[in-house]
Amino acid sequence: MTGEHHESQEDREPLDVARLQRRLAAFAAARDWQPYHTPKNLVAALSVEASELVEIFQWLTPEESTRVMADPDTAHRVRDEVADVLAYLLQLCEVLGVDPLAALDAKIDRNERRFPAPE
């Protein structure tokens, strides 16, 4: 143990995208990793982490895949890989100046126009 204080979620302010991006940036800065956090490197890392998430589901049947969170070890792996994917996506957005929530909101708007619900 390094003596770092790890707060429980109850001790922290509510989670939001900007706060998580600041924590990720501070984590990288403390380790002098910013020179490696180029868009190219971040998108490559994002792809690798997404592939690691796919690997968990690769040989499962559709029915087995719906029960993946029932196994504690597999659920832990899924949560870790989801966190890795989200971490790299948020870092990529930060470097590129993309607001991920605004981008998603705009994409949903475009999809609603492009694929109207049947009446």
Sequence and secondary structure as in RCSB ss.txt:
>XXXX:A:sequence
MTGEHHESQEDREPLDVARLQRRLAAFAAARDWQPYHTPKNLVAALSVEASELVEIFQWLTPEESTRVMADPDTA
HRVRDEVADVLAYLLQLCEVLGVDPLAALDAKIDRNERRFPAPE
>XXXX:A:secstr
        GGGS    HHHHHHHHHHHHHHTT GGG  HHHHHHHHHHHHHHHHHHHTT  HHHHHTGGGSHHHH
HHHHHHHHHHHHHHHHHHHHHT  HHHHHHHHHHHHHHHS    
